[in-house]
Amino acid sequence: MQLNPLLGYKSWRNLYKTYAIITGLCVLGFLVRVLAVQSFTIEFQFRVLLVSLPIVIISWETLRGINLLLDRVYPYSRNVAVRIILQLVLGTMFGLISRILIYYYGEPRIPIPVDELFLKLTWAGYMFFPGIVNMGFFIAYFIGKWKEELLKAERLEKEKAQVQFDNLKNQLNPHFLFNVLASLHSLILENQQLASRFLQHLSKVYRYVLQHKEHNLVALQTELDFIQNYIFLAQTRFDNALELCVAVKEEDLDKQLIPVTLQVLLENAFKHNVIDVKRPLKIKIFTADDFLIVHNNLQIRRRVEDSNGQGLDNLSKLYRYLTGKNVEVVATEKDFTVKVPLV
């Protein structure tokens, strides 16, 4: 059950637990005083317990209220150091004011003389008590942030696994394999020599997938060597309906990217665009400003098979997880461009 927002507790159980701990600490203090300060009578010690319990509760709720107020007006996200100093200063001021009030209105009512050292320790206690409570708040905040980061990392790992699974499905796409095998069948009947070359390139494509599926990053040169095999398959399938140009700067060849990125992007272009001799699909692969760029003219298919619309989004998540950078997608009425960060 949600309590009054002024109290700030999430449930009655949390409230009961908190007050039970406070009561237990006050009782413990009562027992320590009975054993350590034998000049006070049990009756007087019991009265101190009855007075100290509401004082501790009020002090706790005031310090907790300051913590909740600062969470709203000056959260840790603004400046952690300033927030901690501000909370410690306000807590110390509250402790000092509380001790002054007790000094003027509480101590004169004590029926017997009190040791001067005990009074000094009481002043110190009221000064340090807010700091101890605030340290608890700080520790709770940082533990919460640590748990949040753990959950975030776990979520990113799940996203990574999902992306890798989706990419693997793209890489071994049954629809793609069906088209490739259909092309191979036609070539076997028409041109056995070309069919043999086609099969060799197909085996190299799948060999690359198997060799690099566990790697996070590969050199751009390695990816381009691989994609030549994929391009050969695609150009054999589409013939003059596909125009593909690779123009990568030599100084970018040692930079890295996620394996099979180019295949995913090319397959995405093949899947979503009309490819016809009268309307050829024109794709250009090049580099600029630490990006690998895949650009194609846009001629959208009305019906797309085997597409869930998440391919580029998943690829972007994987790049964001592994490199901290985003995949940029720019679409106009005539063109479609994907910019992949190079590491």
N, C-alpha and C positions, 0 to 999 in steps of 0.2 A: 504493500500500500504506500502510495506517495504521500509524504508529509507536507506540511505547510512549507512553501519555498523559503520563508524566513528562517526556518530551522535548517533546511538544506540537507536533511538526511533522506536517503533513498527508501528506507523502510523503517517500520517500528522496531524490527529486530536489531538494526544497526544502532538505533537510539538506545534501546535497552542494554545492548552490549557495551556501548560507550559509557553509559552511566553506571553500569555494574563495575567496570574497570576503575572509574573515578572513585566510587564508593569503596572498593577494595583497597585502593591506594591510601585513602583517608583513614581507613581502619588500620592499615599497616603502620601509618604514621602515628596513630593513637597508641598502638602497642609499643612502638619504639620509644615514644615519649614516656610511657608508663615505666619502662625499664631504665631509661637514661636519665629522666628528670624526676627523681623520687621526692623532691621537695613539694611537688604538686599533689594534691589529693586526687583520688580516683574520680570523685564527683566533678572536680574542676577539669580534669582531663576529658571527661565525658562531655562537659559543656563546650570545651574547645573543639571536640570532634563535631558536635552539632552545629557550631558556628563555622568551622573550617569547611565542612562539606558544601554548603551553599556558596561559600566564597570561591572554592575551587571550581565548582560548576559554572558560576558566573564568569570566572576568569577564563575557563576553557571555552565557553561559548563566545566570549568577547574576542579572544584570539582567533577562534575559528571564523567568526564573523569578519574580522579584518582580512583573514586569508581569502574568504569568499568574495569580499568586496574588491580586493586587489586583483583577483582572477578576472573580474569584469572590467575594472578601470585601468589596470596596468598588468596584463598577463605576462607570463614568462617569455612568450614569443617576441615581445618588444625588446627586452634586454634582460637576460637572466640575472646578471650581476646587480644591476640597479634594482630589480624586483626584490632580490634577497636582502639587500641593504635596506631598502625602504620598509620591508616587512619587519626586519629586526629592530629598526629604529622605532617604529610604531609600537611594537611589542614591548620594548624597553620602556618607552614613555608610559604605556599602560601599567606596567609593573611598578614603576616609580610612583605614579599617581595613587595606585592602590595602597602602596606601603605608607605614603604620606597620610592618607585618610585613616589607616589603621593606627598610625603613630599618634594622631591627634584625637581620634574618637574611640579607639579600641584599647590601646595600652593603658590609658588612665583608669580603665575599669578592672584591670587585673588586681585581684585582692592581695597579692603578695609581691614583694620585690622580685624583679627578674634580673638574672645575671646579664651584665653588659655584653659579654661575649655572645650570649644567646641572641640579644637584640641585634648585634652586628651581623650575626649569621642570618637572622631573619631578613635584614635589609638585603643582604647578598642573595638570599633565596628568592625574594620577590623580583630582584633584577635578573636572575638567571632562569627562573621558571619560564618566562615567555620565550627566551631563547631556546630552551629545551623543547618546548611545545612546537615552536616554529621549525626547529630542525626536523621534528617528526613530519611536519607538513612538507618540507623540502624533500625529505627522503621518499615520502609517499609519491610526490610529483615525479621525481626522477625514476623511481621504480615503475610508475605508470607509463612514462615515456619509453623506458626500456622494453616493457612488455608490448607497447604499441609498435615499436620498431621490430620486435620479434615477429609479431603478427603480420606486419607489413612485409617483412622478408619472406615469411611463409607464404603469404598471398602471391608475392612476386615469383616464388619458386613454382607455385601451382600454375600461374599464368605462363611461365617459361615452359613448363612441361606441356601445357595445352597448346602453346604456339608451336613447339617442336613437333608435337603429334600432328597438328594441322599441316605444318610444312611437310612432314613426312608423307601425309596423305596426298599433298599436292605433287610431291616428288614421284610418288608411285601411283599417281592417279590412274584408276582403271580406265577412265574415259580416254586419257592421253595414251595409255598403253594399247587400248583397243584401236585407236586411230593409227598408231605407229605400226602395229601388227597388220592392219589392213593395208597400209602403204607397202609394207614389206612383202605381203602376199602378191600385190600387183607387180612389184618390182621383180619378184622371182619369176613371174610369168613373162615379163616384158624385157628385163635387163638383169641377168643373173650377176654380172660383174658389179653393177651399181647396188644390187641387193646385198651382195657380200660386204661392200663398203658400208652400206646403211646399217647392217647388223653389227659390224665392228664398232661404229660410232655409238650405237645403242648400248652395247655392252660397256663402253667407256663411260657413258652417262651413269649407268647404274653402279659401276665400280666406284666412281667418284662419290656418289651418294653414300654408299656403304663405308667407304674409307673415311669420310669426313663428317658423318652424322653425329659423332661424339665431340667434334672440335667446335669451340666457340667462335674462333676467328681463323681465316686463312688469308694469304696474300692475294691482292687483286690480280696479280699475274697468274696465280694458280687458278683462280676463278675464271679468268678469261680463257685460259687453256682448256678448261673443262667446257666452257660455254660454246666453244667452237664446234664441239661434237653435237651439242644440242641444236645449234644453228644449222648444222648440216642436215639433221633430221627434219627440222622445221622447213627449211628451204626445199628439201626433197618432197615433203608433204604438200606444200602450198605452191611450189614452183614460182611462176612469175607474179603470183598474187601477194608475195611477201618481199619487201625491200628492207634489208637490214644492214646498218652501217655501224661499225665499231671504230671510235676515234678517241682513244684514251691517251692522256699525256704520259710520256715515258717516266717522268718524275713521280707519278702516282702509283706506279706498278708495285712498289714495295709496301704500300699502305694496305690495311686489312679491312675485311668486312666479314659478315656472317656467311658461312658456306651455303651455296645453292640460292643465294639472294637473286642472282640474275635469272635463274630458271623460273623462280617463283614470279618475278616481274614479267618475264616474257610470256609465261603460261597465262598470267592474268590478262595480258594484252590480247593473246590469241583467243582466250575464252570470251572476252566481252566485246570484241569488235568483229565486224563483217570482214572477211578476207576473200577477195574476189579479184580476178584478173582485171575487170573493169574498174574495180575500186580497191586497189592494192593497199595493204597495211604497211605503212612506212615507219620503221622503228630506228631510232638512233641512240647508241650507247656512248657516252662521253663523260669526262670528268671536268670539274670546275670548282674552285674554292673549297677543296676538301670534301667534295660530294661526288658520288657516282650517280649520273643522271641517265634515266631511261625515258625517252620522249617518243610519243607516237601520235599520229593523226587520229582523231576520234570519229568512229563510225559504229555506233553502238548497235549490238544485236538486240532484237526485240525479245528473244528468249535465250536465256543462258543456262546451259546444263551444268550440274555439279557445282553450284556456287551458293555459298551461304552469306556472301557479302562481307565476310570478316577477314579475308586474306591479308589485305594491306594493314588493317588495324592490328591484327595479330603480329605481323612482321614488325610494325612500329613498336609494339609492346616489348618484343624481344630485343630490338635495338636499344630501347630506353633502359631495359634491365641490364644488358651487357655492356653498353657504352655510355649510358647517361645522356644520349642524344636521340632526337626524334627523326623519324622518316617524314619528309615533307611531300605532300601531294598537292599538285596544282592542276586544276581542271578548268578548261574553258569550253566554249561551244564547239571548237574545232580541234583542240589539242588536249593531251593528257600527259602530265609529267610527274615522275616520281624521283625525288632526290634522296639518296641514301648516304648517310654520313660515313666517311672513311676514317679509320682510326690510325 
